[in-house]
Amino acid sequence: MKSTMKALLAGALILLAAEAQAQAWPTKPIKLVAPYPPGGQTDVVARYFAEKLTGVLGQQVIVENKAGAQGMVGAEIVKNAAPDGYTFVYVNSSMMCINPYVYKKMPYDGFKDFVPVTQHGLAPLAMVVLPTLGPKSVKEFVAWAKERKGKVNYASFGLGSSSHIWGEMLNQAEKLDMTHVPYKGAGPAIQDTLAGHIPVTIQDLASSGPAISGGKLLPLAVTSAVRWPRLPNVPTFNEVGYKIDLVGWNGIMAPAGTPKEIVERLSAEIRKVVQAPEGKEKLLDMGLFATGTTPAEMTEIMKTGCAAWGDAVKRAGVEPE
């Protein structure tokens, strides 16, 4: 009887300690690692969150860019950080779902080394070219590329990224024999496309959006299931004949072992931001369809969605490196 009472008391004390920790959190600045260079979707959305969360949490949220190896450098840093609620990482489906199928050696396990906080948005991509290139549609681009078979390069924001997989699926479907050129993020890939060094790229709408609206890049199609609200005249890949149902997503994760109460608190605060009318519009400006899931919902999304990306990698013929 005494041992049972002691066990119950110990359990109650643990729960009280966890609740007290969550209520006290945060007591110092929070680090949000953006594992891509400045200028891309990850960077701009992370900085928007940092501004909003600083206001509601009462402590500064600091964004740190740790680019490299298709997000793996930043993810590994967070994996090894103390799980105390003061270090988080901005992730996407490329990092968590595609990398394991593209790299033979991974410095982290997306399911074991992290805990989901929230999936905050779906991230469609846009296939873009310079307006002076010639093609005004995917069909015209395919014909243009076939005339130059083996001589056309396409850019992605990293080996194994969603932009790489989409580009390779088009490449394989049409037998274009294009050469993949991976960049360390969307920003540098867009810059080289604008400079005329790369004829085509499939990039996130945060990075390509300003150049599209400024008339410097011409969008041929988007990867979402429905047309992008900011580009109502641009068809989806499905509409132009490519039956591929794959849309990337963005989310926030924490090192495994981070107290559940802190994870739930941060998740709730981010959901408030992205589900508010202002937040939805702001995320559209940054290339995301706002969602906002619970940690448990994000876990299920990864369990079901990552397998689909794995199948896409195999269909695209991408060999692990």
N, C-alpha and C positions, 0 to 999 in steps of 0.2 A: 504493500500500500504506500509506504513511504517512498519507495523508488518510483512508483507511478506518479506521485505528487511532485517529486523532484523533476521528473521528466517533463510534466505539464508546465511546471514553473519555469524550467529552462526554455521551453518552447515559447512561452509567453514573453519571456525577457528578450528572446531573439527577435520576435515580431515587434515588440516595443522599440527595440534598438534600431531595427530597420526603418520603422515608421518615423522615428526621431531623426534618423539620418536623412530620409527623404524630405522631411519638413525643413531641416536645416540647409539642405542643398539648394543652391550652390553658395559656397562661402568664399569662393575665389574665381578668377577668370576661367572660362571653359575654352578648350581648343577644339576647333572643327577642321580636320585635315581635308583639303581638297587635292586629290591625287592626280591632278592635271595642271597644265600651265595656266597662267592668267589669260583671260579673254574668251575662254570656252564656256559652255553651259554650266559645267560643274562649278567653275569659279564664280560666275555671276549669280547663280542661284544661292550658292553657299554664303556669299556676302549679303544677299538680301535677307536670308535667314538670320545671319549674325546680327544684323541691325535690328530686326524685329524681336529676336529672342533676348538680346541685351536689354531691351526695354521692359520685357515682362519678367525676366528672371532676376533682374537687379544686379547682375554681374556681366562683365564684358565677355562676349563670345568672339574669339579671335580666329580668323581663317588663316591657315598655313598651307601654302601650295607646296606639295611634295610630289612632283611629277616624275614619271619614269616607268617603263616596262608595263604599259597599258594598265596603269593604276596600281600595280603590285607593290611599288616602292612605298607609296603612302599607306596602303593597306597593311603592309608588314609592320610599319612604324606603329600603327594603332593596335594591331594584334599584340605587340609587345609592350604596350603602355599599361600602366596600372589601371585595373578595372574599378576606378573610384568615382566615375561619373564626370570626369573632367577632360576626357578625350573621346572624341567621336570621329567618324569618317563618313564622308559623302561617297556613296557607291552608286554603281549603275549595273545594268544587266550584263554589260560587257565584262566587268570585273568579276562578278559573282557567278554568272551562268556560262559565259563563253570561254573565259581564260582556262578553266580546267580541261576543256576539250582541245585547246590550242597549244598549251605549254605542257611538256612532259614533267617538268618540275615546278611545283607551285610553292611559294613561301607561306601560304596560308590555306586553310580550309574554310570556305565561306559559311559552312553550316556548323562547324565546331569551334572556330576561333572568334566568332562574333555573335552578337545577339541583335536581332532586328529592332529598330526603333519605329520607323515608318517608311512605307513607300509613299512618296509625296506627289509623284507625277509620272505620266506616260510620256515617252520622249521620241516622237516620230522624227524621221530624218527627211531631208530634201535632196534630191539629185539636182545638182546645179552645174551650169557651164557659163562661160563668158558669152554675152549676147553676140559678140563678133565671131564666135566659133562657127556658126552656121545653123546647126540643128535647133529646131524650135519645139521638138517633142521627143519622147523616148524612142519612138519608131524612127524618127529622122536621125537621132543619135546612133542607133544601132546600125543603120545603113551607112552612116559616116564612118563609124568605127570598123565596119567590115571592109570598107574600101582601103583602110589603113591597118589591116589585120597584122598583129604582132608589133605594131609601132605606137600603140596608144597606151599611155599610163593613166591610172586612176588613183586618187589619194583617199586615205582613210585617216581617222584620228588615232590609229594604233593597230598593230598586229593583233588580230583576234577581236577587234572591236565590232560593234554592230554595223558600223559603216563599212568595215572590211567584209563582213559576211554578206551584207546586201550587195555590195559591189561584185563580190565573187559569184553570187547566185545569178546575177544578170550576165556576168562574164561567161559562166558555164552554160546558162540557158540558151544564149545566142551564139556561143562558140566564137567570142570576139578576140580571144587570145590577148587580152589586155594585161599589162604588168601592174601589180599592186605596189604602191609606194606608201608605206606607213609613216605617219608623223607622230610626234610626241604631243598630241592634242589637236583639237579642232582649229584653234586659232592659227597655228603655223600652216596647217593644210589650206585653210581659206586664203591666207596671205599669198601662198604660192600659186593658188588658182587665180587669184586676182592679178598676180604679176604675169600670168600667162605661162608659167612653168609647167602647170598641170592642166589638161583640158577639161577634166571632169572629176567631181568628187561628190560623195553622198554624206552630208554633214547634218549635225543638229541645227535646229532652227534658231537657237540663241546665237550661234556663231555666224550662220549664213544670213539670218534675217535682215540685219542692217544693210548688207550689200545687195540683197534682193530688193528691199524697199527703195534703195537708192539707185536701182537700175543697173548696178554693176555686175550682178549675177542673174542668170535666167534660170528659174526653177522649172524642171521638166516633169517631176512627179514627187509625191510624198509617200512615205512608208506606212502611214496610219491607215486604219480601217475606214475612216471617213476623211473628207477633205479638211485641211487645216483652216480654221476660221479666219485667219489673217490672209490666207491665199485661196479664196473661194473658187478661183478660175483654174487652179492647178489640180490635175487629176491625181488620184491615188494610183499606186502601181497595180492594184487589183483592177481598177477601171481600164487600164491600158493593156490588160491581158496577162498579168503575172499573179497567179493565185498563191500568194505568200502571206500568211497571217502571222506576222512577227513584228511586234512593236516593243522597243526597249523601254526601260523604266529607270527612274532615279529614286534613291532612298538614303536613309541615314542608318548607320549601325554603330554599335559600341563593342568594346572588347568583351569577350566572354567572361562572365563573372560579375559584370556591372550590376549593382543592386536593381532588382526588378522595379522597385518603387520609383527609382530615378529614371529608368527607361520609360516607364509608363507616364511619368510627369512630362518628360521632354516630348514624347510622342503626342500627348494631348495638346501641348502648346504649339507644336508644329501643325497639327491638324487644324487648330483654330486659325492659324495664319493662312493655310492654303485653301481652306474651305470657305473663308469669308469672300464676299463679292470682290473686294479689292485684291485679295490674294489670288483668286482665280484669274483675274485680268492680268495681274502682274506676271503670273507664271506663263500665261499665253504669250506675253511679250518676250519671255525668256525661253520659249520653245517647248513648254510642257502643258499637257492636259492635267489639271490639278486632280489628285485623287485624295490621299490622306487615309492611311490604313492604321489599324492597331498593330502592335508587334506580332500578335498571333496571326493576323491576316497576312502580314508580309511574309511570315514563315511559310504559309501555305502557298503563296504566290511563287516563292523561290522553289518549293518542292515540285510544283507542277510545271512552272514556266521554264526552269533551267533545262529540263529534259528536251523541251521543244527546240531550244537554242542548240543543244547538242546535236539533235537530228539535222538542223540547218547547217551546222558546221560540216557534218559528214556529206550532206547533199552538195555543198559548195566545193567539196574536194579539198578542203584545207587540211594539210597534214600537220600533226603536232610537232613542235620544235623543242 
